[in-house]
């Protein structure tokens, strides 16, 4: 029914016990849903979205979902609660259901980053064509994590990355990476 209202809908992201329970959209203009609602009206909250490069039908190694860090806690406004290990322990699973299948992910790492030359460019990583590429991404993510989740990954696993702005530094980002378990 939702798809009939907006064919840009590709799935639904939810984290049980949090306010994160939203549709995920995708269109040719990567910045459109930064400032538009599900109903394609101008909206400061925007929507959760993926870039055009993300392929929901044949997902690569990493699928990245973006959303605003709203002060009132909406969208990804509470994502940075994952900076606390206790919060992770209470909310270890993320569900991302596409139009075609139900998916579940286990949080692997959470970290602060920034969009700056020379910093870790997690937002450019979609596909590991070799085990070396996979291990470089995985190793960096685990090394940057604010705490050890105890969750590990191996070549062939797939990731879901949630990304939002953060005020810890100029062009700061807060990132949660999860491994697909179902």
C-alpha positions in Angstrom: 0.0 0.0 0.0 2.8 2.4 0.9 4.6 1.7 -2.4 1.4 2.8 -4.3 1.7 6.2 -2.5 5.4 6.6 -3.4 7.3 4.3 -5.7 10.6 5.5 -4.4 10.0 3.3 -1.3 12.6 0.5 -1.1 12.1 -0.7 2.4 11.5 -0.2 6.1 14.1 0.3 8.8 13.2 -0.4 12.5 15.1 -0.8 15.7 12.9 -2.3 18.4 12.5 -0.2 21.5 13.5 3.1 19.7 11.8 5.7 17.6 13.6 4.5 14.5 10.8 3.0 12.6 10.6 4.6 9.1 10.4 4.0 5.4 13.6 4.1 3.4 13.5 5.8 0.0 15.7 6.0 -3.1 15.6 8.2 -6.2 18.0 9.6 -8.8 18.7 12.8 -6.8 20.8 11.7 -3.8 19.9 14.8 -1.9 16.2 15.0 -2.6 15.0 13.2 0.5 17.2 15.3 2.8 14.5 18.0 2.4 11.4 16.1 1.3 8.9 13.9 3.1 7.6 10.5 2.1 4.8 12.4 0.3 7.4 14.5 -1.6 6.6 17.7 0.2 9.3 20.1 1.5 10.1 18.9 5.0 13.1 19.8 7.3 13.0 16.2 8.7 13.5 14.6 5.2 13.4 10.8 5.1 15.7 8.0 5.6 17.3 7.3 2.2 19.9 5.5 0.2 22.0 6.9 -2.6 21.3 5.9 -6.2 24.4 3.6 -6.3 22.8 1.3 -3.7 21.2 -1.7 -5.3 18.4 -3.2 -3.3 17.9 -6.1 -5.7 21.5 -7.4 -5.6 23.0 -5.7 -2.5 26.7 -5.5 -2.3 28.9 -5.9 0.7 27.6 -2.7 2.4 24.3 -1.0 2.2 24.3 2.6 3.6 21.2 4.4 4.9 21.3 8.1 5.6 19.1 10.2 7.9 19.0 13.6 9.7 20.1 13.8 13.3 17.1 15.8 14.5 17.3 17.4 17.9 13.8 16.2 18.8 15.0 12.6 18.4 13.2 11.9 15.1 14.8 10.2 12.1 18.3 9.4 13.2 18.2 11.9 16.1 18.8 9.1 18.6 21.2 7.0 16.6 24.1 8.5 18.6 22.8 6.8 21.7 24.8 3.8 20.3 27.9 5.6 21.7 27.0 4.0 25.0 27.6 0.2 25.3 24.6 -0.2 27.5 22.3 1.2 24.7 23.8 -1.3 22.3 23.2 -4.2 24.7 19.5 -3.1 24.9 19.2 -2.6 21.1 21.5 -5.1 19.4 19.3 -5.9 16.4 18.2 -3.8 13.4 15.5 -4.9 11.0 15.6 -3.7 7.4 12.7 -5.1 5.3 12.9 -4.5 1.6 9.9 -4.9 -0.7 11.2 -8.4 -1.4 12.5 -9.9 1.9 12.9 -9.4 5.6 16.4 -8.8 6.8 17.9 -8.6 10.3 21.3 -7.2 11.3 23.3 -7.3 14.5 25.2 -4.2 15.5 28.9 -4.7 14.9 30.3 -1.3 15.7 29.5 2.4 16.3 31.9 5.2 15.8 32.5 8.9 15.2 33.9 10.0 11.9 34.1 13.1 9.7 33.9 14.1 6.1 37.5 15.2 5.6 40.3 14.4 3.3 42.4 11.5 4.7 39.7 10.3 7.0 38.0 6.9 6.7 35.6 7.1 3.8 33.0 4.5 5.0 30.4 6.3 2.8 32.2 5.2 -0.4 32.3 1.5 0.5 29.6 -0.5 -1.2 31.4 -3.6 -2.5 34.4 -5.7 -1.6 35.6 -7.4 -4.6 38.4 -9.2 -2.7 38.9 -10.5 0.8 41.6 -7.9 1.3 39.1 -5.1 0.6 36.6 -6.7 2.9 39.1 -7.1 5.7 40.4 -3.5 5.4 36.8 -2.1 5.8 35.9 -4.5 8.6 39.2 -4.0 10.4 38.9 -0.2 10.2 35.3 -0.3 11.4 36.2 -2.5 14.4 39.2 -0.4 15.2 37.2 2.8 15.2 34.4 1.3 17.3 33.7 3.1 20.6 33.5 -0.3 22.4 33.8 -4.0 21.5 30.4 -5.5 20.7 31.7 -9.0 20.5 30.2 -9.3 17.1 32.6 -10.5 14.4 32.4 -10.8 10.6 34.0 -12.9 7.9 34.6 -12.4 4.2 31.2 -13.0 2.5 29.2 -11.3 5.2 27.2 -8.2 4.4 26.8 -5.0 6.3 24.1 -2.3 6.9 25.6 1.1 7.7 23.5 3.8 9.3 24.9 7.3 9.0 23.9 10.7 10.4 25.5 14.1 11.2 27.3 14.6 14.4 28.3 17.8 16.2 31.5 16.3 17.7 33.6 18.0 15.0 33.2 20.0 11.8 31.5 17.8 9.2 31.2 15.1 11.9 29.3 11.9 11.4 28.0 9.2 13.7 27.9 5.7 12.2 26.5 2.4 13.2 27.6 -0.7 11.2 25.6 -4.0 11.6 26.2 -7.5 10.1 23.4 -9.3 8.4 22.3 -12.3 10.5 19.0 -13.2 8.7 
